[in-house]
Amino acid sequence: MMLLALIRQIILVLERCVERIFPLPSREMARVRGRYKPWSPSPHSSPVSRGEGQDFPSLEKRGQGRFPESPRVPHLRKIPLIPPLPKGETLACTTSLITTQFLKREFFRHELLAQVKILGLTLLLGSLSFDHAIAENVKIGIPSLTVTMMPIAVAKEQGFFQKEGLNVETVLMPASLNIKVLLSGDIQYATTITAGVVANVRGVNTRVVMCFVDRPLLDLVGNPEIGSIADLKGRLVAISSRGGLHDVTMRRIFVQSGMDPAQATFITVGEQGAMLNGIKSGRVAAGLLNPPHNFVAYQQGLKNLGFAGDFFRAPSTGIVTMQETLERSPEQVRRLTRALARARIFARENKPATVAILKRFVRLQDEDLVSKIYDYHRKAETPDGRVDMALASETVRDVRQAEGITKEIPVNQVFDFSYLPPQR
């Protein structure tokens, strides 16, 4: 934007310079032209002398204001095309000379103005091409088109990524593949924090640099036969992946409800739509559904057995990258988190516009349903992309226990919020 404003200023200055060099006709110039007979200009015209007694009426006498001064250049000094002649001297070809000089000046003035405009257009197109050329291509892996990815959707639609010089592409893939593809280098950032922490405790140099929410945005949904969590004993319970957020959340819900997770059978059902159909058909007794699938489930008569965020807190979605990326492209990471921080502030302060973006992102036309999803997300989002160190430490501990790893792992080896914008 600053570059475009600078180009406009350059064009304006150049146009003013052209007007100074080639001013429009003034009254002084019209007065000079009016002193001589306006015959057709010709190089063969006879000389005209003041002493011959020819007194042609001036233009001012024939109609004042015929050649008004240009309002565009009121500050210019009036300079006659031809200086006054001493008394008795003859001016040869006066009309031809005046007209020719005037036409030449007008031609050059318009020609220069046209060249200035062409130059401005060239600079404008060049700046746009330059901006596009220097934008860094970045790929972010997302597990689903859900409200948890709202900051990314808002940042793309509102142009926050572009303003930071980033050309961001979102790559939809199963949650279980997010970190694997990150390790392969096909994406630069992942959004599944739990899987990122699991990879870290297993020895992979992943880093969590931003947290969108500090608790799982999931509901435990059961079929009509299930009255409470205790009724899940000995039943099949659906999760999205082993060792991921669903697995950790379900085990925590069981423990908080006074049950041993081993008392139920956890089966992997990857996609949320398939999980909803499995619960509805009775093939599984319950499963963890995120919005909008949980709200759709309630419309179809299924039961809400509890909000996972009421049982425990755990950062579930955010930005995960490799330590190598932090070392190689620290400014890129800062620009990415800055764009996402601006998107989160925009979403918080502009509900109607954000709901419209969410409708397109989650591909729902029911505005009332999307509004409920927006409010549901507000219950879990972090204020500034950070979580307290106590929660981060608990998250690492829980993952270590689930993975059977006894080695102590420093929290700052897993979570690094130093790339976030300063706290307000």
C-alpha positions in Angstrom: 0.0 0.0 0.0 2.8 2.4 0.8 4.4 1.6 -2.6 1.2 2.4 -4.4 0.8 5.7 -2.5 4.4 6.6 -3.5 3.7 5.9 -7.1 0.7 8.1 -7.1 2.7 10.9 -5.5 5.4 10.5 -8.2 2.8 10.8 -11.0 1.3 13.9 -9.4 4.7 15.6 -9.1 5.6 14.8 -12.7 2.3 16.1 -14.0 2.8 19.4 -12.1 6.3 19.6 -13.6 4.8 19.3 -17.1 2.3 22.0 -16.4 5.0 24.3 -15.2 7.1 23.7 -18.3 4.1 23.9 -20.7 1.5 26.1 -19.1 -2.0 26.5 -20.6 -2.8 29.7 -22.6 -3.1 32.8 -20.4 -4.8 36.1 -21.0 -1.4 37.6 -21.6 -0.9 35.2 -24.5 -4.4 35.9 -25.8 -3.7 39.6 -25.6 -0.6 39.2 -27.8 -2.6 37.1 -30.3 -5.4 39.6 -30.5 -3.1 42.5 -31.7 -2.7 41.0 -35.1 -5.0 40.0 -38.0 -6.1 36.4 -37.6 -5.5 35.3 -41.1 -4.6 31.7 -42.1 -1.0 31.1 -41.0 1.4 30.6 -43.9 5.2 30.9 -44.2 4.5 33.0 -47.3 2.5 35.7 -45.5 3.6 39.3 -45.9 5.1 41.2 -43.0 2.8 43.2 -40.9 4.0 46.5 -39.6 2.6 48.5 -36.7 3.1 51.7 -38.7 0.6 50.8 -41.4 -2.3 51.9 -39.3 -3.9 48.5 -39.0 -5.7 48.4 -35.6 -7.4 45.1 -35.2 -9.6 44.8 -32.1 -8.2 42.7 -29.3 -9.8 39.6 -28.1 -10.7 41.3 -24.9 -12.8 43.8 -26.8 -14.5 41.1 -28.8 -15.4 39.1 -25.8 -13.6 39.0 -22.5 -12.9 35.6 -21.1 -12.6 33.9 -24.4 -9.3 32.4 -23.3 -9.7 32.0 -19.5 -6.7 31.2 -17.3 -6.3 27.6 -16.4 -7.7 27.0 -12.9 -5.3 24.1 -12.6 -2.2 26.3 -12.5 -3.2 29.6 -10.9 0.3 30.0 -9.4 2.1 30.1 -12.8 3.6 33.4 -13.9 2.0 34.7 -17.1 4.6 34.7 -19.8 3.7 35.9 -23.3 4.6 33.8 -26.2 6.2 36.8 -28.0 7.7 39.7 -26.2 6.4 43.3 -27.1 8.0 44.8 -30.2 9.6 48.2 -30.2 7.6 50.9 -32.0 8.0 50.9 -35.7 9.4 47.3 -36.0 7.8 44.8 -38.4 6.8 41.4 -37.2 7.0 38.9 -40.1 4.7 35.9 -40.1 3.4 36.8 -36.7 0.3 34.8 -36.8 2.2 31.8 -38.2 4.8 32.0 -35.5 2.4 32.4 -32.6 0.2 29.6 -33.8 3.1 27.2 -34.5 4.7 27.8 -31.2 1.4 27.4 -29.4 0.7 24.1 -31.2 4.2 22.8 -30.5 3.8 23.6 -26.8 0.4 22.0 -26.6 1.6 18.9 -28.5 4.7 18.5 -26.2 2.6 19.1 -23.1 0.0 16.4 -24.0 2.7 14.1 -25.1 4.6 14.4 -21.8 1.4 14.0 -19.8 0.6 10.8 -21.7 4.2 9.5 -21.1 3.8 10.3 -17.4 0.6 8.3 -17.2 2.2 5.4 -19.1 5.1 5.5 -16.7 2.7 5.4 -13.7 0.8 2.4 -15.1 4.1 0.6 -15.7 5.3 1.3 -12.2 1.9 0.1 -10.8 1.9 -3.1 -12.7 5.5 -3.6 -11.8 4.8 -3.1 -8.1 2.0 -5.7 -8.2 4.2 -8.2 -10.0 7.0 -7.5 -7.5 4.7 -8.0 -4.5 3.5 -11.3 -6.0 7.1 -12.4 -6.8 8.4 -11.8 -3.3 5.5 -13.4 -1.5 6.7 -16.6 0.3 4.7 -19.7 -0.5 3.7 -21.4 2.7 1.6 -24.6 3.2 -0.4 -25.3 6.3 -1.8 -28.8 7.0 -5.4 -28.8 8.5 -7.2 -31.9 9.6 -10.8 -30.7 8.8 -12.9 -27.8 7.7 -14.1 -26.9 11.2 -14.4 -23.8 13.4 -11.1 -24.7 15.1 -9.4 -23.5 11.9 -11.2 -20.2 12.0 -8.1 -18.0 12.4 -6.6 -19.4 9.2 -9.8 -18.9 7.3 -10.2 -15.3 8.5 -6.5 -14.5 7.8 -6.9 -15.7 4.2 -10.1 -14.0 3.4 -9.2 -10.7 5.1 -5.8 -10.6 3.4 -3.7 -10.7 6.7 -1.4 -13.3 5.2 -0.8 -11.2 2.1 -0.1 -8.1 4.1 2.7 -10.1 5.8 4.1 -11.2 2.4 2.9 -14.8 2.7 1.1 -16.8 0.0 -0.6 -19.4 2.2 -2.1 -22.6 0.9 -4.1 -24.9 3.3 -3.7 -28.6 2.7 -6.6 -30.8 4.0 -5.4 -34.2 5.3 -6.3 -36.6 8.2 -5.1 -35.5 11.6 -3.0 -38.7 11.8 -1.0 -37.5 8.8 -0.5 -33.9 9.8 2.8 -34.4 11.6 4.0 -37.1 9.2 3.7 -34.7 6.2 5.3 -32.0 8.3 8.3 -34.2 8.8 8.5 -35.0 5.1 8.8 -31.2 4.3 5.7 -31.1 2.1 4.1 -28.6 4.5 5.8 -26.1 6.7 3.2 -25.9 9.4 0.7 -28.3 11.0 -2.3 -27.5 13.2 -2.7 -30.6 15.4 -1.0 -29.7 18.7 -1.5 -33.0 20.5 0.1 -34.9 17.6 2.9 -32.4 17.6 3.5 -32.9 21.3 3.4 -36.7 20.8 6.0 -36.5 18.1 8.2 -34.3 20.3 8.2 -36.7 23.2 9.1 -39.5 20.8 12.2 -37.5 19.8 11.1 -35.4 16.9 12.1 -31.7 16.9 8.6 -30.3 16.6 7.7 -27.0 18.3 4.3 -25.6 19.3 4.5 -21.8 18.6 0.8 -20.8 18.9 -2.4 -22.2 20.5 -5.8 -21.3 19.2 -7.7 -23.0 22.0 -6.7 -24.2 25.5 -9.2 -27.1 25.8 -10.6 -29.6 23.3 -13.5 -28.3 21.3 -15.4 -31.6 21.4 -18.6 -33.1 22.7 -19.0 -36.7 23.8 -22.1 -37.7 21.8 -23.9 -41.0 22.4 -26.8 -42.8 20.8 -30.3 -42.7 22.5 -29.6 -45.8 24.5 -26.8 -44.3 26.4 -27.9 -42.4 29.5 -24.5 -41.4 31.0 -20.8 -42.0 30.6 -21.0 -44.9 33.0 -23.2 -46.7 30.4 -20.2 -46.9 28.1 -18.6 -49.7 30.1 -18.0 -52.6 27.8 -19.1 -50.7 24.7 -17.4 -49.6 21.5 -16.3 -45.9 21.6 -15.1 -44.1 18.5 -12.0 -41.9 18.3 -10.3 -40.3 15.3 -6.8 -41.7 15.8 -4.5 -43.4 18.3 -2.3 -41.2 20.4 -4.0 -38.0 19.1 -6.4 -35.6 20.7 -9.4 -37.8 20.7 -7.5 -40.7 22.3 -6.1 -38.5 25.1 -9.4 -36.7 25.6 -11.5 -39.8 25.8 -9.1 -41.4 28.4 -9.2 -38.2 30.5 -13.1 -38.2 30.4 -13.2 -41.8 31.6 -10.7 -41.1 34.4 -12.5 -37.9 35.5 -15.8 -39.9 35.5 -14.3 -42.6 37.8 -13.9 -45.2 35.1 -10.9 -47.1 33.8 -10.4 -46.5 30.0 -9.7 -50.2 29.6 -13.4 -50.9 30.5 -14.4 -49.7 27.0 -13.1 -50.6 23.6 -11.7 -47.6 21.6 -11.9 -48.0 17.8 -10.5 -45.7 15.2 -13.1 -44.0 12.9 -11.2 -41.2 11.1 -13.7 -38.9 9.5 -16.3 -37.0 11.6 -19.2 -37.7 9.2 -18.5 -41.4 9.4 -18.3 -41.2 13.2 -21.7 -39.4 13.3 -23.3 -42.1 11.1 -21.7 -44.9 13.3 -23.3 -43.4 16.4 -26.6 -42.8 14.8 -26.7 -46.4 13.4 -25.7 -47.9 16.7 -22.5 -49.5 15.5 -20.7 -47.5 18.1 -22.1 -46.4 21.4 -20.5 -42.9 21.5 -17.8 -40.8 20.0 -16.2 -37.3 20.2 -17.7 -34.9 17.7 -16.6 -31.4 17.0 -18.8 -28.6 15.5 -20.8 -28.6 13.3 -21.3 -32.4 13.6 -22.2 -32.2 17.3 -25.0 -29.7 16.6 -26.2 -31.8 13.7 -26.2 -34.9 15.9 -28.5 -33.2 18.5 -30.9 -32.2 15.7 -31.1 -35.9 14.8 -31.9 -37.0 18.4 -28.5 -38.1 19.7 -27.4 -37.3 23.2 -24.9 -34.8 24.6 -22.9 -36.7 27.3 -20.6 -33.8 28.1 -18.4 -31.0 26.8 -14.8 -32.3 26.8 -13.5 -28.9 28.0 -15.4 -29.3 31.3 -13.3 -32.4 32.1 -9.8 -31.1 31.4 -7.9 -28.4 29.6 -5.5 -29.2 26.8 -4.3 -27.1 23.9 -5.6 -28.9 20.8 -5.2 -26.7 17.7 -2.7 -24.1 16.8 0.5 -23.8 14.9 3.2 -26.5 15.0 6.4 -26.4 13.0 9.9 -27.9 13.0 12.9 -26.6 15.0 14.7 -26.3 11.7 12.1 -23.9 10.4 12.5 -21.7 13.5 16.2 -21.5 12.9 16.1 -21.1 9.1 13.1 -18.7 8.8 12.4 -17.0 12.1 10.9 -13.9 10.4 8.5 -16.0 8.4 7.3 -17.6 11.6 6.8 -14.2 13.2 4.9 -12.9 10.2 2.7 -16.0 10.2 1.8 -15.7 13.8 1.3 -11.9 13.5 -1.2 -12.5 10.7 -3.1 -15.1 12.7 -3.1 -12.8 15.8 -4.7 -10.1 13.7 -7.2 -12.6 12.3 -8.2 -13.7 15.8 -8.7 -10.1 17.0 -10.8 -9.4 13.9 -13.0 -12.5 14.5 -13.5 -11.6 18.2 -14.6 -8.0 17.3 -16.6 -8.7 14.1 -19.0 -11.5 14.7 -21.3 -10.9 11.6 -18.4 -10.8 9.2 -16.7 -13.8 10.8 -19.9 -15.8 10.7 -20.1 -15.1 6.9 -16.5 -16.3 6.5 -17.3 -19.5 8.5 -20.3 -20.2 6.4 -18.1 -20.4 3.4 -15.3 -22.3 5.1 -17.3 -25.0 6.8 -19.7 -25.1 3.8 -22.9 -24.5 5.8 -25.8 -22.3 4.7 -27.6 -22.3 8.0 -26.6 -18.9 9.5 -28.2 -19.7 12.9 -26.2 -23.0 13.2 -22.9 -21.2 12.2 -23.6 -18.5 14.8 -23.9 -21.2 17.5 -20.7 -22.7 16.3 -19.0 -19.3 16.6 -20.2 -18.9 20.2 -19.2 -22.5 21.0 -15.6 -21.7 19.8 -15.4 -18.6 22.1 -15.6 -20.9 25.2 -12.3 -22.5 24.3 -10.1 -19.9 22.6 -7.0 -18.5 24.2 -6.7 -14.7 24.6 -3.4 -14.2 22.8 -2.2 -17.6 21.4 -0.4 -18.6 24.6 -1.1 -21.1 27.4 0.3 -20.9 30.9 3.4 -23.0 31.6 1.4 -25.1 34.1 -1.0 -26.3 31.4 1.8 -26.8 29.0 3.6 -28.9 31.6 0.5 -31.0 32.2 0.0 -31.6 28.5 3.6 -32.9 28.1 3.2 -35.1 31.2 -0.1 -36.6 30.0 1.3 -37.4 26.6 4.4 -39.0 28.1 2.3 -41.2 30.3 0.1 -42.2 27.4 3.2 -43.0 25.3 4.9 -44.8 28.2 7.9 -42.5 28.1 9.6 -42.0 31.5 12.3 -39.5 30.4 11.7 -36.0 31.6 11.2 -33.5 28.8 11.6 -29.7 29.4 8.4 -27.8 28.6 10.4 -25.1 26.6 11.6 -28.0 24.3 8.0 -28.5 23.3 6.3 -25.0 23.5 7.9 -21.9 22.3 5.8 -18.7 22.3 8.6 -16.3 21.7 7.6 -15.9 18.1 4.2 -14.5 19.0 3.5 -10.7 18.8 4.1 -8.9 22.2 1.3 -9.2 24.7 -1.0 -6.1 24.8 
